[in-house]
Amino acid sequence: MSTQNCRKNTKSSEKFEVSEAFLRITEQINPDEAPKTVSEAINFLVSQLHINATDKKLKVYDLSADYINGGIDFGGGRTMVQVCEALKEAAISSIAEDIAVRQKVRAVLIAGPSSSGKTTFCKKLSYALLQQGLKPLSMSLDDYYMRGDNVPKDIDGNPDWESIHALNLPLLQEHIGILLRSGEVRLPRFDFMKGESVLTDRVLRMEQDNVLLIEGIHALNPLLLEGANLSNDYFYKIYISALTIYRDKDGSVFPTTDNRLLRRIVRDSQFRNTNVQETLRRWDSVRRGEEKWILPFQENADANINSSFQYEYCVLRQLALPLLETVKPDEEAYPEAQRLIRMLHKYHRIKVEYFPPFSLLREFLGGSGYEY
């Protein structure tokens, strides 16, 4: 970031709209205090941020393309990343503190729609819980999916991977029950390349100071633990989503789910052996499944967190555009691919290198410091 373009003396002239996840860094943070550098401003504002971990409402970020592009063109891309990353860490730390004071909690259920960042959030929460003196263990509901030929069919006759009945619920309930009663289980892992769950050598055993993190799209669905005879006090429930309203110059609003779709396109291509055409073809089914199996249970959460970043399109465009451009005019996905291409071209570029290896977005961009 050029200090000549971005600062006068030691002051920051970056401006970002913030509501619990966006900060306004102005040339003078407080008229009664000395001017701050960008780094000092971030630290100051994060320390002043009040995050209510039990707030039931997800904050929705409402930004125009011109507003974001103006910040990037002014040289503020790197600072934009630094601010939002710091705020995500602060929000996660706040939730970890809330979990730690609830002494009966043995497990944390983490749910949210496709590509909301559940897996990386779970890893980041693990480190925040360690700071609270807890010893987290983790398991993913994805590893309990059945083979495709055993999965219920959707209205189009295709395997309905969004249904909770696509999971091996008896095995899952058995494993959770054993763990919460201080037993030991050998975990499976779903191999996305093979399309089936396979046993691993990973063994989990719960001790008194452990807390079990369970993440997956169905983690808040009451059917998940139905009949398991486990106290509700054992569980802390988190709903994570990625809600951003992007506006064009004329004020028109892009679909709020576009950032998740783009995340999924990039992730599926890199890590799940699925091309952009297939991801786009399945998206309507994914959305139907979310409406039926995920969204109705978000009100069950003890805490909500929005995993979106204000600049997502500015970095996802670099990885998504080459994939979208492979869709041919005679293919079913072509109109949707072209819509996304037109939308992405409205946003200016932020370098992937600006993102730290432990950023939540690295789950989709690649180059993560976490192992998946």
C-alpha positions as CSV (number, residue, x, y, z in Angstrom):
1,M,0.0,0.0,0.0
2,S,1.5,3.4,-1.0
3,T,1.8,5.6,2.0
4,Q,2.1,8.6,-0.3
5,N,-1.4,8.0,-1.7
6,C,-3.0,6.7,1.5
7,R,-1.8,8.9,4.3
8,K,-1.1,12.4,5.1
9,N,1.8,12.5,7.6
10,T,0.9,9.6,9.9
11,K,-2.9,9.7,9.5
12,S,-5.0,7.2,7.7
13,S,-7.4,8.5,5.1
14,E,-8.9,5.1,4.3
15,K,-12.6,5.1,4.8
16,F,-14.7,1.9,5.3
17,E,-18.3,1.6,6.1
18,V,-18.7,-0.6,9.2
19,S,-21.5,-2.1,11.2
20,E,-20.0,-4.7,13.6
21,A,-17.8,-6.0,10.9
22,F,-16.7,-2.8,9.0
23,L,-14.8,0.0,10.6
24,R,-14.6,3.6,9.5
25,I,-10.9,4.5,9.6
26,T,-10.8,8.3,9.1
27,E,-8.0,10.8,9.2
28,Q,-8.9,11.5,12.8
29,I,-10.3,8.5,14.8
30,N,-11.1,10.8,17.7
31,P,-10.7,14.6,17.7
32,D,-9.5,14.4,21.3
33,E,-6.7,11.9,20.6
34,A,-3.5,11.9,18.6
35,P,-3.8,10.8,14.9
36,K,-3.2,7.1,14.4
37,T,-1.5,5.1,11.7
38,V,-3.5,2.5,9.8
39,S,-2.2,-0.3,12.0
40,E,-2.9,1.7,15.2
41,A,-6.3,2.6,14.0
42,I,-7.2,-1.1,13.4
43,N,-6.0,-2.1,16.8
44,F,-7.9,0.8,18.5
45,L,-11.2,0.2,16.7
46,V,-11.1,-3.5,17.2
47,S,-10.6,-3.0,20.9
48,Q,-13.6,-0.6,21.0
49,L,-15.8,-3.0,19.0
50,H,-18.7,-4.4,21.0
51,I,-19.8,-7.8,19.7
52,N,-22.9,-9.5,21.3
53,A,-22.3,-13.2,20.8
54,T,-25.9,-14.0,21.6
55,D,-27.4,-11.6,19.1
56,K,-29.9,-13.5,17.0
57,K,-29.7,-11.2,14.0
58,L,-27.1,-11.6,11.3
59,K,-25.7,-8.3,10.0
60,V,-26.1,-7.8,6.3
61,Y,-23.4,-5.8,4.5
62,D,-24.8,-3.3,2.0
63,L,-22.2,-1.9,-0.4
64,S,-22.1,-0.4,-3.9
65,A,-19.5,-1.4,-6.5
66,D,-18.4,2.2,-6.8
67,Y,-17.8,2.5,-3.0
68,I,-15.6,-0.6,-3.0
69,N,-13.8,0.2,-6.2
70,G,-13.1,3.7,-4.9
71,G,-11.4,2.3,-1.8
72,I,-9.3,-0.1,-3.9
73,D,-8.3,2.5,-6.5
74,F,-7.2,4.8,-3.7
75,G,-4.8,2.1,-2.6
76,G,-6.8,0.8,0.3
77,G,-7.2,-2.9,-0.7
78,R,-4.6,-4.2,1.7
79,T,-6.0,-2.2,4.6
80,M,-9.5,-3.3,3.8
81,V,-8.3,-6.9,4.1
82,Q,-6.5,-6.2,7.4
83,V,-9.5,-4.5,9.0
84,C,-12.0,-7.3,8.1
85,E,-9.6,-10.1,9.1
86,A,-9.1,-8.4,12.5
87,L,-12.9,-8.1,13.0
88,K,-13.5,-11.7,12.2
89,E,-11.0,-12.7,14.8
90,A,-12.6,-10.5,17.3
91,A,-16.1,-11.9,16.6
92,I,-14.8,-15.5,16.9
93,S,-13.0,-14.7,20.2
94,S,-16.2,-13.3,21.6
95,I,-18.1,-16.5,20.8
96,A,-15.4,-18.6,22.3
97,E,-15.7,-16.5,25.5
98,D,-19.4,-17.1,25.6
99,I,-18.9,-20.9,25.2
100,A,-16.3,-21.0,28.0
101,V,-18.6,-19.5,30.6
102,R,-21.3,-22.1,30.0
103,Q,-19.8,-24.9,32.0
104,K,-22.3,-27.6,31.0
105,V,-21.5,-27.3,27.3
106,R,-19.8,-30.5,25.9
107,A,-20.3,-29.9,22.2
108,V,-20.7,-26.9,19.8
109,L,-23.0,-27.4,16.8
110,I,-21.9,-25.2,13.8
111,A,-24.4,-25.0,10.9
112,G,-24.9,-22.9,7.8
113,P,-25.6,-23.1,4.1
114,S,-23.2,-24.3,1.4
115,S,-19.9,-22.4,1.2
116,S,-20.5,-20.2,4.2
117,G,-17.1,-21.1,5.6
118,K,-18.1,-23.6,8.3
119,T,-14.9,-25.7,8.1
120,T,-12.5,-22.9,8.5
121,F,-14.6,-21.2,11.1
122,C,-14.5,-24.4,13.1
123,K,-10.7,-24.4,12.9
124,K,-10.5,-20.8,14.0
125,L,-12.9,-21.3,16.8
126,S,-10.8,-24.2,18.0
127,Y,-7.8,-21.9,18.5
128,A,-10.0,-19.3,20.2
129,L,-11.3,-22.0,22.6
130,L,-7.7,-23.1,23.4
131,Q,-7.1,-19.5,24.6
132,Q,-10.1,-20.0,26.9
133,G,-8.5,-23.1,28.5
134,L,-10.6,-25.6,26.7
135,K,-9.4,-28.5,24.6
136,P,-11.4,-28.7,21.4
137,L,-12.0,-31.8,19.2
138,S,-13.7,-31.7,15.9
139,M,-15.8,-33.8,13.5
140,S,-17.6,-33.0,10.3
141,L,-21.1,-34.1,9.3
142,D,-19.8,-34.3,5.7
143,D,-17.9,-37.4,6.6
144,Y,-21.1,-39.3,7.4
145,Y,-22.7,-38.9,3.9
146,M,-23.8,-42.2,2.4
147,R,-23.0,-43.4,-1.1
148,G,-24.9,-41.7,-3.9
149,D,-27.1,-44.7,-4.6
150,N,-28.3,-44.7,-1.0
151,V,-29.2,-41.0,-0.9
152,P,-32.8,-39.8,-1.3
153,K,-33.8,-38.3,-4.7
154,D,-34.8,-34.7,-5.3
155,I,-37.7,-33.5,-7.4
156,D,-35.5,-33.9,-10.5
157,G,-34.6,-37.5,-9.7
158,N,-31.0,-36.7,-8.7
159,P,-29.4,-37.6,-5.4
160,D,-30.5,-35.0,-2.9
161,W,-27.3,-34.3,-1.0
162,E,-28.9,-31.4,0.8
163,S,-31.3,-33.7,2.7
164,I,-30.5,-34.6,6.2
165,H,-31.4,-38.2,5.2
166,A,-28.3,-38.3,3.0
167,L,-26.4,-38.7,6.2
168,N,-25.9,-42.0,8.0
169,L,-27.8,-40.7,11.0
170,P,-27.8,-43.9,13.1
171,L,-24.0,-44.1,12.9
172,L,-23.6,-40.4,13.5
173,Q,-25.9,-40.4,16.5
174,E,-24.1,-43.4,17.9
175,H,-20.7,-41.7,17.6
176,I,-21.9,-38.4,19.2
177,G,-23.5,-40.3,22.0
178,I,-20.3,-42.3,22.7
179,L,-18.1,-39.2,22.6
180,L,-20.3,-37.1,24.9
181,R,-20.3,-40.0,27.4
182,S,-16.5,-40.0,27.4
183,G,-16.2,-42.9,25.0
184,E,-13.9,-43.4,22.0
185,V,-14.8,-43.7,18.3
186,R,-12.9,-44.2,15.0
187,L,-14.0,-41.5,12.6
188,P,-14.9,-41.9,8.9
189,R,-14.0,-39.4,6.2
190,F,-16.0,-38.7,3.0
191,D,-13.8,-39.0,0.0
192,F,-15.2,-36.5,-2.5
193,M,-13.2,-37.9,-5.4
194,K,-14.6,-41.5,-4.8
195,G,-18.0,-40.3,-3.7
196,E,-18.1,-42.4,-0.5
197,S,-17.3,-42.4,3.1
198,V,-14.2,-44.4,4.2
199,L,-12.8,-45.3,7.6
200,T,-9.7,-43.5,8.8
201,D,-7.1,-44.1,11.5
202,R,-8.4,-41.0,13.4
203,V,-9.7,-41.9,16.8
204,L,-11.5,-39.4,19.1
205,R,-11.9,-39.7,22.8
206,M,-13.6,-37.1,25.0
207,E,-12.1,-36.2,28.3
208,Q,-13.5,-33.8,30.9
209,D,-11.8,-30.7,29.6
210,N,-12.6,-31.4,25.9
211,V,-15.3,-29.7,23.9
212,L,-16.5,-31.3,20.7
213,L,-17.0,-29.1,17.6
214,I,-19.5,-30.6,15.1
215,E,-19.9,-28.7,11.8
216,G,-22.1,-29.3,8.8
217,I,-25.2,-27.9,7.1
218,H,-27.6,-29.9,9.3
219,A,-26.0,-29.3,12.7
220,L,-29.0,-27.3,13.9
221,N,-31.6,-29.6,12.6
222,P,-33.5,-31.3,15.6
223,L,-33.5,-34.6,13.6
224,L,-29.8,-34.8,13.9
225,L,-29.9,-35.9,17.6
226,E,-33.5,-37.1,17.7
227,G,-33.7,-40.0,20.1
228,A,-30.1,-39.7,21.2
229,N,-31.2,-38.9,24.8
230,L,-28.7,-36.1,25.3
231,S,-29.3,-33.0,27.4
232,N,-29.8,-29.8,25.5
233,D,-27.5,-28.1,28.0
234,Y,-24.6,-30.0,26.5
235,F,-24.8,-28.1,23.2
236,Y,-23.9,-24.6,22.1
237,K,-25.4,-23.7,18.7
238,I,-23.8,-21.4,16.0
239,Y,-25.3,-20.4,12.7
240,I,-22.9,-19.1,10.1
241,S,-23.9,-17.5,6.8
242,A,-22.4,-15.2,4.2
243,L,-24.8,-12.3,3.7
244,T,-23.8,-9.4,1.5
245,I,-25.9,-7.1,-0.6
246,Y,-23.9,-5.8,-3.6
247,R,-25.4,-2.9,-5.5
248,D,-24.7,-1.9,-9.1
249,K,-24.3,1.8,-10.1
250,D,-28.0,2.0,-10.9
251,G,-28.9,0.8,-7.4
252,S,-30.0,-2.7,-8.6
253,V,-29.1,-5.5,-6.1
254,F,-27.3,-8.7,-7.0
255,P,-28.6,-11.9,-5.4
256,T,-27.4,-12.2,-1.8
257,T,-26.3,-15.8,-2.5
258,D,-24.0,-14.9,-5.4
259,N,-20.9,-14.8,-3.2
260,R,-21.5,-18.3,-1.9
261,L,-22.1,-19.5,-5.4
262,L,-18.8,-18.0,-6.5
263,R,-17.0,-19.5,-3.5
264,R,-18.4,-22.9,-4.3
265,I,-17.4,-22.6,-8.0
266,V,-13.8,-21.9,-7.1
267,R,-13.7,-24.5,-4.3
268,D,-15.3,-27.3,-6.3
269,S,-12.9,-26.8,-9.2
270,Q,-9.8,-26.8,-7.0
271,F,-10.6,-29.4,-4.4
272,R,-13.7,-31.4,-5.3
273,N,-13.1,-32.5,-8.9
274,T,-16.2,-30.7,-10.1
275,N,-16.3,-28.4,-13.1
276,V,-18.1,-25.0,-13.2
277,Q,-20.9,-26.4,-15.4
278,E,-21.8,-29.1,-12.8
279,T,-21.7,-26.6,-9.9
280,L,-24.0,-24.2,-11.7
281,R,-26.4,-27.0,-12.7
282,R,-26.7,-28.2,-9.1
283,W,-27.1,-24.7,-7.6
284,D,-30.9,-24.6,-7.8
285,S,-31.1,-27.9,-6.0
286,V,-28.7,-26.7,-3.4
287,R,-30.8,-23.6,-2.8
288,R,-34.0,-25.7,-2.5
289,G,-32.3,-27.9,0.0
290,E,-31.2,-24.9,2.0
291,E,-34.7,-23.5,2.1
292,K,-36.0,-26.8,3.4
293,W,-33.3,-28.2,5.6
294,I,-31.1,-25.4,6.8
295,L,-32.6,-21.9,7.0
296,P,-35.7,-22.9,9.1
297,F,-33.4,-23.8,12.0
298,Q,-31.1,-20.7,12.1
299,E,-33.3,-19.3,14.9
300,N,-32.2,-22.2,17.1
301,A,-28.7,-20.7,17.3
302,D,-27.1,-19.3,20.4
303,A,-24.8,-17.1,18.3
304,N,-24.8,-16.0,14.6
305,I,-21.8,-14.9,12.6
306,N,-21.6,-13.5,9.1
307,S,-18.6,-14.8,7.2
308,S,-18.8,-12.4,4.3
309,F,-16.1,-9.9,3.5
310,Q,-16.9,-6.6,1.8
311,Y,-14.3,-7.2,-0.9
312,E,-15.1,-10.9,-1.8
313,Y,-15.9,-10.3,-5.5
314,C,-12.7,-8.3,-5.9
315,V,-10.6,-11.4,-5.1
316,L,-12.9,-14.2,-6.2
317,R,-13.1,-12.7,-9.7
318,Q,-9.5,-13.7,-10.5
319,L,-10.2,-17.4,-9.9
320,A,-13.9,-17.5,-11.0
321,L,-13.7,-15.7,-14.3
322,P,-11.4,-18.2,-16.1
323,L,-13.7,-21.0,-15.0
324,L,-16.9,-19.2,-16.0
325,E,-15.4,-18.3,-19.4
326,T,-15.1,-22.1,-20.2
327,V,-18.9,-22.4,-20.4
328,K,-19.9,-22.6,-24.0
329,P,-23.0,-20.8,-25.6
330,D,-24.7,-24.1,-26.3
331,E,-24.5,-25.3,-22.7
332,E,-27.3,-25.0,-20.2
333,A,-25.2,-23.1,-17.7
334,Y,-24.2,-20.4,-20.2
335,P,-26.8,-17.7,-19.3
336,E,-26.0,-17.9,-15.6
337,A,-22.2,-18.0,-16.3
338,Q,-22.5,-14.8,-18.4
339,R,-24.6,-13.1,-15.7
340,L,-21.8,-13.8,-13.2
341,I,-19.1,-12.7,-15.6
342,R,-20.8,-9.3,-16.2
343,M,-21.3,-8.8,-12.5
344,L,-17.7,-9.7,-11.6
345,H,-16.3,-7.3,-14.2
346,K,-18.0,-4.4,-12.3
347,Y,-15.5,-5.0,-9.4
348,H,-11.9,-4.0,-9.3
349,R,-9.1,-6.5,-8.4
350,I,-7.6,-7.1,-5.0
351,K,-4.5,-9.3,-5.0
352,V,-4.8,-12.8,-3.5
353,E,-1.4,-12.2,-1.8
354,Y,-3.0,-9.7,0.5
355,F,-4.9,-12.5,2.3
356,P,-3.2,-14.1,5.3
357,P,-2.9,-17.9,5.2
358,F,-5.4,-18.3,8.0
359,S,-8.0,-16.2,6.4
360,L,-11.5,-17.8,6.2
361,L,-11.5,-17.0,2.5
362,R,-8.4,-19.2,2.0
363,E,-10.8,-22.2,2.3
364,F,-11.9,-21.2,-1.2
365,L,-8.9,-19.4,-2.7
366,G,-6.4,-22.0,-1.8
367,G,-3.1,-21.5,0.0
368,S,-4.6,-22.0,3.5
369,G,-2.4,-22.5,6.5
370,Y,-4.9,-25.0,7.8
371,E,-5.1,-28.7,6.8
372,Y,-8.5,-29.9,5.4
